[in-house]
Structure formats: structure tokens, C-alpha cells
């Protein structure tokens, strides 16, 4: 893996962690069960994407 590719993966990992954290924070503030479930699914999806990128390393 080139240095540029490695930097891209590191950036992607950082973004996915940020998105997951924001989803978790938002989920804790939502009262509506259906909307909370939707945000929870987004958090799980970002975790899966993070794991996929992490697997590249």
C-alpha cells in the first residue's frame, strides 16, 4: 500500500469514527423510537464501514 493510499484509509477511519460517535450522541437525545432506531442503524452501518477499512490495514 502506498503512503497516499494509507493516508486515505486513515482519513476514512477517522471519518467513520466521527460519524459513529455523532450517531451515538444523537441517538441518546432522540425520544421518538422509530427515529432512534433509524439512527442506531446508521451507527451500526458506520461501524461496519469502519471495520471494512480497518481490515485493509
C-alpha distance matrix in Angstrom:
0.0 3.8 6.7 8.2 6.1 6.4 9.9 10.6 10.1 12.2 14.7 15.0 15.7 18.2 19.9 20.3 21.9 24.1 25.2 26.0 28.0 29.9 30.7 32.0 34.1 35.5 36.3 38.3 40.4 41.2 44.5 44.4 43.2 41.9 39.8 38.6 37.5 35.5 33.7 33.1 31.4 29.2 28.2 27.4 25.3 23.3 22.9 21.7 19.1 18.0 17.7 15.7 13.1 13.4 13.0 9.4 8.9
3.8 0.0 3.8 5.4 5.2 6.2 8.6 9.9 10.7 12.3 14.3 15.3 16.5 18.4 20.0 21.1 22.7 24.4 25.8 27.0 28.7 30.4 31.6 33.1 34.8 36.2 37.3 39.3 41.2 42.0 45.5 45.5 44.6 43.3 40.9 39.9 39.0 36.9 34.9 34.6 33.1 30.5 29.6 29.3 27.1 24.7 24.7 23.9 21.0 19.7 20.1 18.2 15.1 15.7 16.0 12.4 11.7
6.7 3.8 0.0 3.8 5.5 5.1 6.2 8.6 9.9 10.5 12.3 14.2 15.3 16.5 18.4 20.0 21.1 22.6 24.4 25.7 27.0 28.7 30.3 31.7 33.0 34.6 36.0 37.8 39.5 40.7 44.3 44.5 43.9 42.7 40.2 39.0 38.5 36.5 34.1 33.9 32.8 30.1 28.9 29.0 27.0 24.2 24.3 24.0 21.0 19.4 20.2 18.9 15.4 15.7 16.8 13.5 12.2
8.2 5.4 3.8 0.0 3.8 5.4 5.1 6.3 8.8 9.9 10.6 12.4 14.3 15.4 16.6 18.5 20.1 21.2 22.6 24.4 25.9 27.1 28.6 30.4 31.7 32.9 34.5 36.5 38.0 38.9 42.6 42.6 42.2 40.8 38.2 37.3 36.8 34.5 32.3 32.4 31.2 28.2 27.5 27.8 25.5 22.7 23.4 23.0 19.7 18.5 19.9 18.2 14.7 15.9 17.2 13.9 13.4
6.1 5.2 5.5 3.8 0.0 3.8 5.4 5.0 6.3 8.6 9.9 10.5 12.4 14.3 15.3 16.5 18.4 20.0 21.0 22.5 24.4 25.8 26.9 28.6 30.3 31.4 32.7 34.9 36.5 37.3 40.8 40.6 39.9 38.5 36.1 35.2 34.4 32.1 30.1 30.0 28.6 25.8 25.1 25.0 22.6 20.1 20.6 19.9 16.7 15.7 16.8 14.8 11.4 12.9 13.8 10.4 10.5
6.4 6.2 5.1 5.4 3.8 0.0 3.8 5.3 5.1 6.2 8.6 9.8 10.5 12.3 14.2 15.3 16.6 18.4 20.0 21.1 22.6 24.4 25.7 27.1 28.7 30.2 31.4 33.3 35.2 36.2 39.7 39.9 39.1 38.0 35.6 34.3 33.6 31.7 29.4 29.1 27.9 25.3 24.0 24.0 22.1 19.3 19.3 19.0 16.1 14.3 15.2 14.0 10.4 10.8 12.3 9.3 8.2
9.9 8.6 6.2 5.1 5.4 3.8 0.0 3.8 5.5 5.0 6.1 8.5 9.8 10.5 12.3 14.2 15.4 16.5 18.4 20.0 21.1 22.6 24.3 25.8 27.0 28.5 30.1 31.9 33.5 34.7 38.3 38.6 38.2 37.1 34.4 33.3 33.0 30.9 28.4 28.4 27.6 24.6 23.4 23.9 22.1 19.0 19.4 19.7 16.5 14.7 16.4 15.5 11.8 12.5 14.7 12.1 11.2
10.6 9.9 8.6 6.3 5.0 5.3 3.8 0.0 3.8 5.4 5.1 6.1 8.6 9.9 10.5 12.3 14.3 15.3 16.4 18.3 20.0 21.1 22.4 24.4 25.8 26.8 28.3 30.5 31.9 32.8 36.3 36.4 35.9 34.5 31.9 31.0 30.6 28.3 26.0 26.2 25.1 22.0 21.2 21.7 19.5 16.6 17.5 17.5 14.0 12.9 14.9 13.5 9.9 11.7 13.8 11.2 11.5
10.1 10.7 9.9 8.8 6.3 5.1 5.5 3.8 0.0 3.8 5.4 5.0 6.1 8.6 9.8 10.5 12.2 14.2 15.2 16.3 18.3 19.9 20.9 22.5 24.3 25.6 26.6 28.7 30.6 31.4 34.8 34.9 34.1 32.9 30.5 29.3 28.6 26.6 24.4 24.1 22.9 20.2 19.1 19.1 17.1 14.3 14.6 14.4 11.3 9.7 11.3 10.2 6.4 7.9 10.1 7.9 8.2
12.2 12.3 10.5 9.9 8.6 6.2 5.0 5.4 3.8 0.0 3.8 5.4 5.1 6.2 8.7 10.0 10.7 12.4 14.3 15.4 16.6 18.5 20.0 21.2 22.7 24.4 25.7 27.4 29.2 30.5 34.0 34.4 33.8 33.0 30.5 29.0 28.7 26.9 24.3 24.0 23.4 20.6 18.9 19.4 18.0 14.7 14.7 15.5 12.7 10.2 12.2 12.2 8.5 8.7 11.7 10.3 9.4
14.7 14.3 12.3 10.6 9.9 8.6 6.1 5.1 5.4 3.8 0.0 3.8 5.4 5.1 6.2 8.6 9.9 10.6 12.3 14.2 15.4 16.5 18.3 20.0 21.1 22.4 24.1 26.0 27.4 28.6 32.2 32.6 32.4 31.4 28.6 27.4 27.4 25.3 22.6 22.9 22.3 19.2 17.9 19.0 17.3 13.9 14.8 15.8 12.7 10.8 13.6 13.5 10.0 11.2 14.3 13.0 12.8
15.0 15.3 14.2 12.4 10.5 9.8 8.5 6.1 5.0 5.4 3.8 0.0 3.8 5.4 5.1 6.1 8.6 9.8 10.5 12.2 14.2 15.3 16.4 18.3 19.9 20.9 22.2 24.5 26.0 26.8 30.3 30.4 29.8 28.6 26.0 24.9 24.6 22.4 20.0 20.1 19.2 16.1 15.1 15.9 13.9 10.7 11.8 12.4 9.1 7.8 10.8 10.3 7.2 9.3 12.2 11.3 12.0
15.7 16.5 15.3 14.3 12.4 10.5 9.8 8.6 6.1 5.1 5.4 3.8 0.0 3.8 5.5 5.2 6.2 8.6 10.0 10.6 12.3 14.3 15.4 16.5 18.4 19.9 20.9 22.8 24.8 25.8 29.3 29.6 28.8 28.0 25.6 24.0 23.6 22.0 19.4 18.9 18.3 15.7 13.9 14.4 13.2 9.7 9.8 11.0 8.5 5.7 8.6 9.3 6.5 7.0 10.6 10.6 10.6
18.2 18.4 16.5 15.4 14.3 12.3 10.5 9.9 8.6 6.2 5.1 5.4 3.8 0.0 3.8 5.5 5.2 6.2 8.7 10.0 10.6 12.4 14.3 15.5 16.6 18.3 19.9 21.4 23.1 24.5 28.2 28.8 28.5 28.0 25.2 23.6 23.8 22.2 19.1 19.1 19.2 16.2 14.2 15.6 14.8 11.0 11.5 13.6 11.3 8.6 11.8 12.9 10.2 10.5 14.2 14.2 13.8
19.9 20.0 18.4 16.6 15.3 14.2 12.3 10.5 9.8 8.7 6.2 5.1 5.5 3.8 0.0 3.8 5.4 5.0 6.2 8.6 9.8 10.5 12.2 14.2 15.3 16.3 18.1 20.1 21.4 22.5 26.1 26.5 26.3 25.5 22.5 21.4 21.6 19.6 16.6 17.2 17.0 13.7 12.4 14.2 12.9 9.2 10.9 12.9 10.2 8.7 12.4 13.1 10.9 12.3 15.6 15.6 16.0
20.3 21.1 20.0 18.5 16.5 15.3 14.2 12.3 10.5 10.0 8.6 6.1 5.2 5.5 3.8 0.0 3.8 5.4 5.1 6.1 8.5 9.8 10.5 12.2 14.2 15.2 16.2 18.5 20.2 20.9 24.4 24.6 24.0 23.1 20.5 19.1 18.9 17.1 14.3 14.3 13.9 10.8 9.3 10.6 9.4 5.7 7.2 9.2 7.0 5.6 9.4 10.5 9.2 10.5 13.6 14.3 15.1
21.9 22.7 21.1 20.1 18.4 16.6 15.4 14.3 12.2 10.7 9.9 8.6 6.2 5.2 5.4 3.8 0.0 3.8 5.5 5.1 6.1 8.6 9.9 10.6 12.3 14.2 15.2 16.7 18.8 20.1 23.6 24.3 23.7 23.4 20.9 18.9 19.1 17.9 14.7 14.2 14.7 12.1 9.5 11.1 11.2 7.5 7.6 10.6 9.6 7.0 10.2 12.4 11.1 11.1 14.6 15.8 15.8
24.1 24.4 22.6 21.2 20.0 18.4 16.5 15.3 14.2 12.4 10.6 9.8 8.6 6.2 5.0 5.4 3.8 0.0 3.8 5.5 5.1 6.2 8.6 9.9 10.6 12.2 14.0 15.6 17.0 18.5 22.1 23.0 23.1 22.8 19.8 18.1 19.0 17.5 14.1 14.4 15.4 12.3 10.2 12.8 12.8 9.2 10.4 13.5 12.1 10.3 13.7 15.6 14.1 14.6 18.1 18.9 19.0
25.2 25.8 24.4 22.6 21.0 20.0 18.4 16.4 15.2 14.3 12.3 10.5 10.0 8.7 6.2 5.1 5.5 3.8 0.0 3.8 5.5 5.1 6.1 8.6 9.9 10.4 12.0 14.3 15.6 16.4 20.0 20.3 20.3 19.6 16.6 15.3 15.9 14.0 10.8 11.6 12.1 8.8 7.4 10.3 9.9 6.7 9.0 11.8 10.6 10.0 13.5 14.9 14.1 15.3 18.3 19.3 20.1
26.0 27.0 25.7 24.4 22.5 21.1 20.0 18.3 16.3 15.4 14.2 12.2 10.6 10.0 8.6 6.1 5.1 5.5 3.8 0.0 3.8 5.5 5.1 6.2 8.7 9.9 10.4 12.5 14.6 15.4 18.7 19.3 18.6 18.3 15.8 13.8 14.0 13.0 9.7 9.3 10.2 7.8 4.9 7.6 8.5 5.7 6.6 10.0 10.0 9.0 11.9 14.1 14.0 14.5 17.4 19.0 19.7
28.0 28.7 27.0 25.9 24.4 22.6 21.1 20.0 18.3 16.6 15.4 14.2 12.3 10.6 9.8 8.5 6.1 5.1 5.5 3.8 0.0 3.8 5.4 5.1 6.2 8.6 9.8 10.8 12.8 14.6 18.0 19.3 19.1 19.5 16.7 14.4 15.5 14.9 11.2 11.0 13.0 10.8 7.8 10.7 12.2 9.5 9.8 13.5 13.5 11.9 14.7 17.2 16.7 16.7 19.9 21.5 21.7
29.9 30.4 28.7 27.1 25.8 24.4 22.6 21.1 19.9 18.5 16.5 15.3 14.3 12.4 10.5 9.8 8.6 6.2 5.1 5.5 3.8 0.0 3.8 5.4 5.0 6.0 8.4 10.0 10.9 12.4 16.1 17.2 17.6 17.8 14.6 12.8 14.5 13.5 9.7 10.7 12.8 10.2 8.3 12.0 12.9 10.5 12.0 15.4 15.0 14.2 17.2 19.3 18.8 19.4 22.5 23.9 24.3
30.7 31.6 30.3 28.6 26.9 25.7 24.3 22.4 20.9 20.0 18.3 16.4 15.4 14.3 12.2 10.5 9.9 8.6 6.1 5.1 5.4 3.8 0.0 3.8 5.5 5.1 5.9 8.6 10.0 10.5 14.0 14.6 14.5 14.4 11.5 9.5 10.8 9.8 6.0 7.0 9.2 7.0 5.4 9.1 10.4 9.0 10.6 13.6 13.9 13.8 16.5 18.5 18.7 19.5 22.2 23.8 24.8
32.0 33.1 31.7 30.4 28.6 27.1 25.8 24.4 22.5 21.2 20.0 18.3 16.5 15.5 14.2 12.2 10.6 9.9 8.6 6.2 5.1 5.4 3.8 0.0 3.8 5.4 5.0 6.3 8.9 10.2 13.3 14.6 14.2 15.0 12.6 9.7 11.1 11.4 7.9 7.2 10.3 9.4 6.6 9.6 12.0 10.8 11.1 14.5 15.5 14.8 16.9 19.5 19.9 20.0 22.7 24.8 25.3
34.1 34.8 33.0 31.7 30.3 28.7 27.0 25.8 24.3 22.7 21.1 19.9 18.4 16.6 15.3 14.2 12.3 10.6 9.9 8.7 6.2 5.0 5.5 3.8 0.0 3.8 5.5 5.3 6.8 9.2 12.6 14.6 15.1 16.3 13.5 10.9 13.3 13.5 9.9 10.3 13.5 12.2 10.0 13.3 15.4 13.8 14.4 17.9 18.5 17.6 20.1 22.6 22.6 22.7 25.6 27.5 27.8
35.5 36.2 34.6 32.9 31.4 30.2 28.5 26.8 25.6 24.4 22.4 20.9 19.9 18.3 16.3 15.2 14.2 12.2 10.4 9.9 8.6 6.0 5.1 5.4 3.8 0.0 3.8 5.4 5.2 6.4 10.2 11.6 12.6 13.4 10.2 8.3 11.2 11.0 7.6 9.2 12.3 11.0 10.0 13.4 15.1 14.1 15.5 18.5 19.0 18.8 21.4 23.5 23.7 24.3 27.1 28.8 29.6
36.3 37.3 36.0 34.5 32.7 31.4 30.1 28.3 26.6 25.7 24.1 22.2 20.9 19.9 18.1 16.2 15.2 14.0 12.0 10.4 9.8 8.4 5.9 5.0 5.5 3.8 0.0 3.8 5.4 5.3 8.5 9.7 9.7 10.9 8.4 5.5 8.1 9.0 6.0 6.6 10.1 10.0 8.9 11.8 14.0 13.8 14.7 17.5 18.7 18.8 20.8 23.1 23.9 24.3 26.8 28.9 29.8
38.3 39.3 37.8 36.5 34.9 33.3 31.9 30.5 28.7 27.4 26.0 24.5 22.8 21.4 20.1 18.5 16.7 15.6 14.3 12.5 10.8 10.0 8.6 6.3 5.3 5.4 3.8 0.0 3.8 5.8 8.2 10.7 11.1 13.2 11.3 8.1 11.0 12.5 9.8 9.7 13.5 13.6 11.9 14.5 17.2 16.7 17.0 20.1 21.5 21.0 22.9 25.6 26.2 26.2 28.8 31.0 31.5
40.4 41.2 39.5 38.0 36.5 35.2 33.5 31.9 30.6 29.2 27.4 26.0 24.8 23.1 21.4 20.2 18.8 17.0 15.6 14.6 12.8 10.9 10.0 8.9 6.8 5.2 5.4 3.8 0.0 3.8 6.6 9.5 11.1 13.2 10.8 8.7 12.3 13.3 10.8 11.9 15.4 15.1 14.1 17.1 19.3 18.8 19.7 22.8 23.7 23.4 25.7 28.1 28.5 28.9 31.5 33.5 34.1
41.2 42.0 40.7 38.9 37.3 36.2 34.7 32.8 31.4 30.5 28.6 26.8 25.8 24.5 22.5 20.9 20.1 18.5 16.4 15.4 14.6 12.4 10.5 10.2 9.2 6.4 5.3 5.8 3.8 0.0 3.8 5.8 7.7 9.6 7.3 5.8 9.6 10.6 9.1 10.6 13.8 13.9 13.8 16.5 18.5 18.6 19.8 22.5 23.6 23.9 26.0 28.1 28.9 29.6 31.9 34.0 35.0
44.5 45.5 44.3 42.6 40.8 39.7 38.3 36.3 34.8 34.0 32.2 30.3 29.3 28.2 26.1 24.4 23.6 22.1 20.0 18.7 18.0 16.1 14.0 13.3 12.6 10.2 8.5 8.2 6.6 3.8 0.0 3.8 6.2 9.0 8.1 7.1 10.4 12.2 11.6 12.7 15.7 16.6 16.7 18.9 21.0 21.6 22.7 25.1 26.5 27.0 28.8 31.0 32.0 32.6 34.8 37.0 38.1
44.4 45.5 44.5 42.6 40.6 39.9 38.6 36.4 34.9 34.4 32.6 30.4 29.6 28.8 26.5 24.6 24.3 23.0 20.3 19.3 19.3 17.2 14.6 14.6 14.6 11.6 9.7 10.7 9.5 5.8 3.8 0.0 3.8 5.7 5.5 6.0 8.6 10.1 10.7 12.1 14.4 15.5 16.4 18.3 20.1 21.2 22.5 24.5 25.9 26.9 28.7 30.4 31.7 32.7 34.6 36.8 38.2
43.2 44.6 43.9 42.2 39.9 39.1 38.2 35.9 34.1 33.8 32.4 29.8 28.8 28.5 26.3 24.0 23.7 23.1 20.3 18.6 19.1 17.6 14.5 14.2 15.1 12.6 9.7 11.1 11.1 7.7 6.2 3.8 0.0 3.8 5.5 5.0 6.1 8.7 9.9 10.3 12.3 14.3 15.1 16.3 18.3 20.0 20.9 22.5 24.4 25.5 26.8 28.6 30.3 31.1 32.7 35.1 36.7
41.9 43.3 42.7 40.8 38.5 38.0 37.1 34.5 32.9 33.0 31.4 28.6 28.0 28.0 25.5 23.1 23.4 22.8 19.6 18.3 19.5 17.8 14.4 15.0 16.3 13.4 10.9 13.2 13.2 9.6 9.0 5.7 3.8 0.0 3.8 5.4 5.1 6.4 8.9 9.8 10.8 12.7 14.4 15.5 16.8 18.8 20.1 21.3 22.9 24.6 26.0 27.3 29.1 30.3 31.7 33.9 35.8
39.8 40.9 40.2 38.2 36.1 35.6 34.4 31.9 30.5 30.5 28.6 26.0 25.6 25.2 22.5 20.5 20.9 19.8 16.6 15.8 16.7 14.6 11.5 12.6 13.5 10.2 8.4 11.3 10.8 7.3 8.1 5.5 5.5 3.8 0.0 3.8 5.3 5.0 6.3 8.6 9.9 10.7 12.5 14.3 15.4 16.8 18.6 20.1 21.2 22.7 24.6 25.9 27.3 28.6 30.4 32.3 34.0
38.6 39.9 39.0 37.3 35.2 34.3 33.3 31.0 29.3 29.0 27.4 24.9 24.0 23.6 21.4 19.1 18.9 18.1 15.3 13.8 14.4 12.8 9.5 9.7 10.9 8.3 5.5 8.1 8.7 5.8 7.1 6.0 5.0 5.4 3.8 0.0 3.8 5.4 5.2 6.1 8.7 9.9 10.5 12.4 14.2 15.4 16.6 18.5 20.0 21.0 22.7 24.5 25.9 26.8 28.6 30.8 32.3
37.5 39.0 38.5 36.8 34.4 33.6 33.0 30.6 28.6 28.7 27.4 24.6 23.6 23.8 21.6 18.9 19.1 19.0 15.9 14.0 15.5 14.5 10.8 11.1 13.3 11.2 8.1 11.0 12.3 9.6 10.4 8.6 6.1 5.1 5.3 3.8 0.0 3.8 5.5 5.0 6.2 8.7 9.8 10.5 12.3 14.3 15.3 16.5 18.5 19.9 21.1 22.7 24.5 25.5 26.9 29.3 31.0
35.5 36.9 36.5 34.5 32.1 31.7 30.9 28.3 26.6 26.9 25.3 22.4 22.0 22.2 19.6 17.1 17.9 17.5 14.0 13.0 14.9 13.5 9.8 11.4 13.5 11.0 9.0 12.5 13.3 10.6 12.2 10.1 8.7 6.4 5.0 5.4 3.8 0.0 3.8 5.4 5.2 6.4 8.8 10.0 10.6 12.6 14.4 15.4 16.7 18.5 20.1 21.2 22.9 24.3 25.8 27.8 29.7
33.7 34.9 34.1 32.3 30.1 29.4 28.4 26.0 24.4 24.3 22.6 20.0 19.4 19.1 16.6 14.3 14.7 14.1 10.8 9.7 11.2 9.7 6.0 7.9 9.9 7.6 6.0 9.8 10.8 9.1 11.6 10.7 9.9 8.9 6.3 5.2 5.5 3.8 0.0 3.8 5.4 5.0 6.2 8.7 9.7 10.6 12.4 14.3 15.3 16.4 18.5 20.0 21.1 22.4 24.3 26.2 27.8
33.1 34.6 33.9 32.4 30.0 29.1 28.4 26.2 24.1 24.0 22.9 20.1 18.9 19.1 17.2 14.3 14.2 14.4 11.6 9.3 11.0 10.7 7.0 7.2 10.3 9.2 6.6 9.7 11.9 10.6 12.7 12.1 10.3 9.8 8.6 6.1 5.0 5.4 3.8 0.0 3.8 5.4 5.0 6.3 8.6 9.9 10.6 12.5 14.3 15.2 16.7 18.6 20.1 20.9 22.6 24.9 26.4
31.4 33.1 32.8 31.2 28.6 27.9 27.6 25.1 22.9 23.4 22.3 19.2 18.3 19.2 17.0 13.9 14.7 15.4 12.1 10.2 13.0 12.8 9.2 10.3 13.5 12.3 10.1 13.5 15.4 13.8 15.7 14.4 12.3 10.8 9.9 8.7 6.2 5.2 5.4 3.8 0.0 3.8 5.4 5.1 6.1 8.7 9.8 10.5 12.3 14.1 15.3 16.5 18.5 19.7 21.0 23.2 25.1
29.2 30.5 30.1 28.2 25.8 25.3 24.6 22.0 20.2 20.6 19.2 16.1 15.7 16.2 13.7 10.8 12.1 12.3 8.8 7.8 10.8 10.2 7.0 9.4 12.2 11.0 10.0 13.6 15.1 13.9 16.6 15.5 14.3 12.7 10.7 9.9 8.7 6.4 5.0 5.4 3.8 0.0 3.8 5.4 5.0 6.2 8.6 9.8 10.5 12.2 14.2 15.2 16.5 18.1 19.8 21.6 23.5
28.2 29.6 28.9 27.5 25.1 24.0 23.4 21.2 19.1 18.9 17.9 15.1 13.9 14.2 12.4 9.3 9.5 10.2 7.4 4.9 7.8 8.3 5.4 6.6 10.0 10.0 8.9 11.9 14.1 13.8 16.7 16.4 15.1 14.4 12.5 10.5 9.8 8.8 6.2 5.0 5.4 3.8 0.0 3.8 5.4 5.2 6.3 8.7 9.9 10.5 12.4 14.3 15.4 16.3 18.3 20.4 21.8
27.4 29.3 29.0 27.8 25.0 24.0 23.9 21.7 19.1 19.4 19.0 15.9 14.4 15.6 14.2 10.6 11.1 12.8 10.3 7.6 10.7 12.0 9.1 9.6 13.3 13.4 11.8 14.5 17.1 16.5 18.9 18.3 16.3 15.5 14.3 12.4 10.5 10.0 8.7 6.3 5.1 5.4 3.8 0.0 3.8 5.4 5.0 6.3 8.7 9.7 10.6 12.4 14.4 15.1 16.4 18.9 20.5
25.3 27.1 27.0 25.5 22.6 22.1 22.1 19.5 17.1 18.0 17.3 13.9 13.2 14.8 12.9 9.4 11.2 12.8 9.9 8.5 12.2 12.9 10.4 12.0 15.4 15.1 14.0 17.2 19.3 18.5 21.0 20.1 18.3 16.8 15.4 14.2 12.3 10.6 9.7 8.6 6.1 5.0 5.4 3.8 0.0 3.8 5.3 5.0 6.2 8.6 9.8 10.6 12.5 14.1 15.2 17.2 19.3
23.3 24.7 24.2 22.7 20.1 19.3 19.0 16.6 14.3 14.7 13.9 10.7 9.7 11.0 9.2 5.7 7.5 9.2 6.7 5.7 9.5 10.5 9.0 10.8 13.8 14.1 13.8 16.7 18.8 18.6 21.6 21.2 20.0 18.8 16.8 15.4 14.3 12.6 10.6 9.9 8.7 6.2 5.2 5.4 3.8 0.0 3.8 5.4 5.0 6.0 8.6 9.7 10.5 12.0 14.0 15.6 17.3
22.9 24.7 24.3 23.4 20.6 19.3 19.4 17.5 14.6 14.7 14.8 11.8 9.8 11.5 10.9 7.2 7.6 10.4 9.0 6.6 9.8 12.0 10.6 11.1 14.4 15.5 14.7 17.0 19.7 19.8 22.7 22.5 20.9 20.1 18.6 16.6 15.3 14.4 12.4 10.6 9.8 8.6 6.3 5.0 5.3 3.8 0.0 3.8 5.4 5.0 6.2 8.6 9.9 10.3 12.2 14.5 15.8
21.7 23.9 24.0 23.0 19.9 19.0 19.7 17.5 14.4 15.5 15.8 12.4 11.0 13.6 12.9 9.2 10.6 13.5 11.8 10.0 13.5 15.4 13.6 14.5 17.9 18.5 17.5 20.1 22.8 22.5 25.1 24.5 22.5 21.3 20.1 18.5 16.5 15.4 14.3 12.5 10.5 9.8 8.7 6.3 5.0 5.4 3.8 0.0 3.8 5.4 5.1 6.2 8.8 9.7 10.5 12.9 14.9
19.1 21.0 21.0 19.7 16.7 16.1 16.5 14.0 11.3 12.7 12.7 9.1 8.5 11.3 10.2 7.0 9.6 12.1 10.6 10.0 13.5 15.0 13.9 15.5 18.5 19.0 18.7 21.5 23.7 23.6 26.5 25.9 24.4 22.9 21.2 20.0 18.5 16.7 15.3 14.3 12.3 10.5 9.9 8.7 6.2 5.0 5.4 3.8 0.0 3.8 5.4 5.0 6.3 8.5 9.8 11.1 13.4
18.0 19.7 19.4 18.5 15.7 14.3 14.7 12.9 9.7 10.2 10.8 7.8 5.7 8.6 8.7 5.6 7.0 10.3 10.0 9.0 11.9 14.2 13.8 14.8 17.6 18.8 18.8 21.0 23.4 23.9 27.0 26.9 25.5 24.6 22.7 21.0 19.9 18.5 16.4 15.2 14.1 12.2 10.5 9.7 8.6 6.0 5.0 5.4 3.8 0.0 3.8 5.4 5.2 6.0 8.5 10.1 11.3
17.7 20.1 20.2 19.9 16.8 15.2 16.4 14.9 11.3 12.2 13.6 10.8 8.6 11.8 12.4 9.4 10.2 13.7 13.5 11.9 14.7 17.2 16.5 16.9 20.1 21.4 20.8 22.9 25.7 26.0 28.8 28.7 26.8 26.0 24.6 22.7 21.1 20.1 18.5 16.7 15.3 14.2 12.4 10.6 9.8 8.6 6.2 5.1 5.4 3.8 0.0 3.8 5.5 4.9 6.0 8.8 10.1
15.7 18.2 18.9 18.2 14.8 14.0 15.5 13.5 10.2 12.2 13.5 10.3 9.3 12.9 13.1 10.5 12.4 15.6 14.9 14.1 17.2 19.3 18.5 19.5 22.6 23.5 23.1 25.6 28.1 28.1 31.0 30.4 28.6 27.3 25.9 24.5 22.7 21.2 20.0 18.6 16.5 15.2 14.3 12.4 10.6 9.7 8.6 6.2 5.0 5.4 3.8 0.0 3.8 5.4 5.1 6.8 9.4
13.1 15.1 15.4 14.7 11.4 10.4 11.8 9.9 6.4 8.5 10.0 7.2 6.5 10.2 10.9 9.2 11.1 14.1 14.1 14.0 16.7 18.8 18.7 19.9 22.6 23.7 23.9 26.2 28.5 28.9 32.0 31.7 30.3 29.1 27.3 25.9 24.5 22.9 21.1 20.1 18.5 16.5 15.4 14.4 12.5 10.5 9.9 8.8 6.3 5.2 5.5 3.8 0.0 3.8 5.3 5.3 7.3
13.4 15.7 15.7 15.9 12.9 10.8 12.5 11.7 7.9 8.7 11.2 9.3 7.0 10.5 12.3 10.5 11.1 14.6 15.3 14.5 16.7 19.4 19.5 20.0 22.7 24.3 24.3 26.2 28.9 29.6 32.6 32.7 31.1 30.3 28.6 26.8 25.5 24.3 22.4 20.9 19.7 18.1 16.3 15.1 14.1 12.0 10.3 9.7 8.5 6.0 4.9 5.4 3.8 0.0 3.8 5.3 5.5
13.0 16.0 16.8 17.2 13.8 12.3 14.7 13.8 10.1 11.7 14.3 12.2 10.6 14.2 15.6 13.6 14.6 18.1 18.3 17.4 19.9 22.5 22.2 22.7 25.6 27.1 26.8 28.8 31.5 31.9 34.8 34.6 32.7 31.7 30.4 28.6 26.9 25.8 24.3 22.6 21.0 19.8 18.3 16.4 15.2 14.0 12.2 10.5 9.8 8.5 6.0 5.1 5.3 3.8 0.0 3.8 5.3
9.4 12.4 13.5 13.9 10.4 9.3 12.1 11.2 7.9 10.3 13.0 11.3 10.6 14.2 15.6 14.3 15.8 18.9 19.3 19.0 21.5 23.9 23.8 24.8 27.5 28.8 28.9 31.0 33.5 34.0 37.0 36.8 35.1 33.9 32.3 30.8 29.3 27.8 26.2 24.9 23.2 21.6 20.4 18.9 17.2 15.6 14.5 12.9 11.1 10.1 8.8 6.8 5.3 5.3 3.8 0.0 3.8
8.9 11.7 12.2 13.4 10.5 8.2 11.2 11.5 8.2 9.4 12.8 12.0 10.6 13.8 16.0 15.1 15.8 19.0 20.1 19.7 21.7 24.3 24.8 25.3 27.8 29.6 29.8 31.5 34.1 35.0 38.1 38.2 36.7 35.8 34.0 32.3 31.0 29.7 27.8 26.4 25.1 23.5 21.8 20.5 19.3 17.3 15.8 14.9 13.4 11.3 10.1 9.4 7.3 5.5 5.3 3.8 0.0
